[in-house]
Every structure is written in C-alpha cells, then in structure tokens.
Amino acid sequence: MELLKNYQDALELTYPSLKDFSDIDWNQVTKEHLASFETRPTIDEFIIQFPEFLQSKSIDGDAPAYLYELAFFELLQVHLTKQELTPPEVKGISLNPTLSFLDLEYDILPMLASKNEIIPRNHILCVFKSLAHEINHLEISSDYLGVLQKIESDEEVSSNEEPILQSLVDMGLVFRI
C-alpha cells in the first residue's frame, strides 16, 4: 500500500494541472497505470510513461485528448527545470540543446491560466530553457521551423532568412558564437 501511495504522490506532484481539467481519481489511475507494466517500474519510469498511458486511454475513448497533451507539457516542464544549460564554446551557429517542440491540438498555456477552460487550437509550441535558466514558451511558425531545421542539418541560412535567424538568436533558440 505504501508503494502505491508513493506512485500516486509522484503523479500528483508531476502532473498537478490534470485535476483542474478532469475529475481524475488518482488512486484508480495509479492502479491502472501500474497494471500496464509487466514488472514493477521505478518511480521515474512510472512518471515518464504516464503521458503515453493517458494517450492510449484517449485512443481507446477512455480519456479526453487534452489530458495527455497537458501531461506531456507538464513532464517537459519538469525535465527542463532539471536540465542544465551552458552556452556553446564552438564558434558558429548552434541550436539551444533544450529546444523541445509540441504539436498540440489544444492551447495549453491559456488553458493552464484559466485552470479549467478547454481551448482547442492546433499549433506548435516550442519550450526551451534560456541561459538565464528560465523556461520559455513560444508558438512557432513554419518560417522559424524552416530555419531551425536548416541549422540542425548544418545547411546554410540564406540572406533573406537572416532576419529570422537573428530573431531566433535574440529569443535564445539559437546561439551564435
């Protein structure tokens, strides 16, 4: 019973907004999620695989899709909080190694601000840690994604894309040494 309580406490701590958007029974969900493992998982494994568990429940029609999007977002926030970021030492242009992209069907940030309003809206949210160790959120356009993909692939950024590149540098998504 103590072990089940530890798993439940870990879920509640990692995914606090889920209770604002559903009548989630943490005890029941913890038991169901635990039953989805073949062997007893570590607390970290249990927490990390929870968004996928909610996604499978959503696919089965047992949970709304916005719950797993919220869970993926919250897990990413926890991960970025723990991640260290140091500026690159190599000259050139490089991506911020904390960049993460979520292809969302719901507008997570306004939803979290409202604490219970569900806002459908397709968009791509970039979440990253700045050199000031702050977690940032930015809705990203296809133009910005295109330049980021070029940088990731070590392709040259064209002169007409230079203003976008400079914006990416100014926002901390890209480092230019």
WOURLIN-V675116 format. One record per backbone hydrogen bond with DSSP energy under -0.5 kcal/mol. CO is the residue of the C=O (numbers start at 1). NH is the residue of the N-H. Records with the same first field share a line. If there is no record, write none. Layout:
CO=NH + NH
This chain:
1=5
2=6
3=7
4=8
5=9
6=10
7=11
8=12
9=13
10=14
11=15
15=18
16=19
17=20 + 21
18=21 + 22
24=26
25=29
26=30
27=31
28=32
29=33
30=34
31=35
32=36
33=36
34=37
42=46
43=47
44=48
45=49
47=50
49=53
50=54
51=55
52=56
53=57
54=58
55=59
56=60
57=62 + 63
58=61
64=67 + 68
65=69
66=70
67=71
68=72
69=73
70=74
71=75
72=76
73=77
74=78
75=79
76=80
77=81
78=82
79=83
92=177
94=175
96=99
100=127
101=103
102=104 + 125
104=123
105=121
106=108
107=111
108=112
109=113
110=114
111=115
117=119
118=120
119=107
123=104 + 125
124=126 + 140
125=102 + 127
126=138
127=100
128=136
130=133
134=130 + 136
136=128
138=126
141=145
142=146
143=147
144=148
145=149
146=150
147=151
148=152
149=153
150=155
151=154
158=161
159=162
161=165
162=166
163=167
164=168
165=169
166=170
167=171
168=172 + 173 + 174
169=172
173=96
175=94
